[in-house]
Amino acid sequence: MIIAIVQIPFDGPKRPRDDVVALSVKSAGEIFHDVKGLRQKFYLNGDQGGGGVYMFETREDADAWFNEDWADWMEGRFGARPTLAIYDNHVVLDNVADEVRVDGEPIPAPWADKGTAAAE
């Protein structure tokens, strides 16, 4: 799994929630729904700007999306040049599912034996 973090700096106050939701939902349908290998995208809105956290299946899929023209395209859309950081992601803690996954596969929960070990 590959995680990409995009940050887009904005001057001024944090963008209004409803505006961000409307633009994000629109781009989800028009742009990001069919991006090859994109498993999830988390849209971000903060005091320093906006951006997204992207989860791709492979590095090749991420590199295909974040190509040479990508930063220029983003700057044209938002009026600011984004930063991009790409990371390998091997381990996921999922507290909702109450599990840990390594390379997508669940492993025995490291907390499962905590009570037993403490009682011994």
PLY file of the C-alpha trace (Angstrom):
ply
format ascii 1.0
element vertex 120
property float x
property float y
property float z
element edge 119
property int vertex1
property int vertex2
end_header
0.00 0.00 0.00
1.12 3.55 -0.75
0.07 6.67 1.14
0.44 10.07 -0.54
-0.05 13.30 1.38
-0.81 16.44 -0.59
-0.79 19.86 1.05
-2.07 23.00 -0.68
-1.26 26.24 1.13
-3.93 28.94 1.16
-3.75 32.50 2.43
-6.61 33.72 4.54
-9.04 32.00 6.85
-10.00 28.32 6.80
-12.43 27.61 4.00
-16.09 27.18 5.03
-17.11 23.56 5.65
-20.06 23.59 3.24
-17.92 24.97 0.40
-15.25 22.33 0.97
-17.81 19.52 1.16
-19.49 20.62 -2.08
-16.19 20.90 -3.99
-14.88 17.62 -2.56
-18.00 15.64 -3.43
-17.96 17.11 -6.93
-14.30 16.16 -7.48
-14.92 12.68 -6.04
-17.41 12.04 -8.83
-15.78 13.95 -11.67
-12.08 13.28 -11.08
-11.13 10.73 -8.45
-13.71 7.94 -8.69
-11.97 6.19 -11.58
-8.28 6.86 -10.79
-6.46 3.57 -11.29
-5.38 1.99 -8.02
-6.81 4.74 -5.79
-8.44 2.92 -2.87
-9.35 5.91 -0.72
-8.93 9.67 -0.62
-9.36 11.74 2.52
-10.10 15.40 1.77
-8.42 17.84 4.17
-9.37 21.37 5.23
-7.37 23.30 7.81
-6.15 26.66 8.96
-3.00 26.37 6.82
-4.78 25.19 3.67
-6.21 22.05 2.17
-5.12 18.86 0.58
-5.66 15.15 0.73
-4.42 11.83 1.95
-4.48 9.25 -0.83
-4.25 5.49 -0.45
-3.01 3.71 -3.59
-2.62 0.00 -4.26
0.87 0.32 -5.76
3.68 2.83 -6.20
3.20 2.56 -9.96
-0.44 3.68 -9.61
0.59 6.62 -7.39
3.39 7.64 -9.78
0.99 7.49 -12.72
-1.40 9.90 -10.98
1.24 12.21 -9.52
3.03 12.64 -12.85
5.13 15.55 -14.14
2.09 17.63 -15.07
0.19 17.04 -11.82
1.62 19.96 -9.77
0.98 22.42 -12.63
-2.60 21.15 -12.95
-3.15 21.55 -9.20
-1.65 25.04 -9.17
-4.01 25.99 -11.98
-6.99 24.67 -10.02
-6.14 26.15 -6.62
-3.78 29.04 -7.31
-1.06 27.54 -5.13
1.62 24.92 -5.78
1.05 21.77 -3.72
3.61 19.70 -1.86
3.62 15.93 -2.16
5.06 13.21 0.07
4.72 9.52 -0.80
5.23 6.71 1.71
5.19 2.92 1.75
2.51 1.72 4.16
2.98 -1.81 5.47
1.13 -1.73 8.81
-2.38 -0.43 9.49
-4.05 -0.18 12.89
-7.81 -0.22 12.37
-9.53 0.49 15.67
-12.96 0.38 14.01
-12.36 -3.20 12.87
-10.29 -3.90 16.03
-7.41 -5.30 14.02
-3.90 -4.76 12.73
-3.05 -5.57 9.11
0.39 -6.13 7.61
0.49 -5.71 3.83
-3.32 -5.89 3.82
-3.58 -9.14 5.80
-4.92 -9.21 9.38
-2.49 -10.47 12.00
-3.15 -11.61 15.57
-3.99 -8.49 17.57
-0.98 -7.46 19.65
-3.31 -6.44 22.50
-5.20 -9.77 22.56
-2.88 -11.39 25.12
-2.31 -8.26 27.24
-4.77 -9.29 29.96
-3.55 -12.89 30.00
0.12 -11.94 30.25
-0.56 -9.48 33.08
-2.50 -12.11 35.06
0.32 -14.66 34.95
0 1
1 2
2 3
3 4
4 5
5 6
6 7
7 8
8 9
9 10
10 11
11 12
12 13
13 14
14 15
15 16
16 17
17 18
18 19
19 20
20 21
21 22
22 23
23 24
24 25
25 26
26 27
27 28
28 29
29 30
30 31
31 32
32 33
33 34
34 35
35 36
36 37
37 38
38 39
39 40
40 41
41 42
42 43
43 44
44 45
45 46
46 47
47 48
48 49
49 50
50 51
51 52
52 53
53 54
54 55
55 56
56 57
57 58
58 59
59 60
60 61
61 62
62 63
63 64
64 65
65 66
66 67
67 68
68 69
69 70
70 71
71 72
72 73
73 74
74 75
75 76
76 77
77 78
78 79
79 80
80 81
81 82
82 83
83 84
84 85
85 86
86 87
87 88
88 89
89 90
90 91
91 92
92 93
93 94
94 95
95 96
96 97
97 98
98 99
99 100
100 101
101 102
102 103
103 104
104 105
105 106
106 107
107 108
108 109
109 110
110 111
111 112
112 113
113 114
114 115
115 116
116 117
117 118
118 119
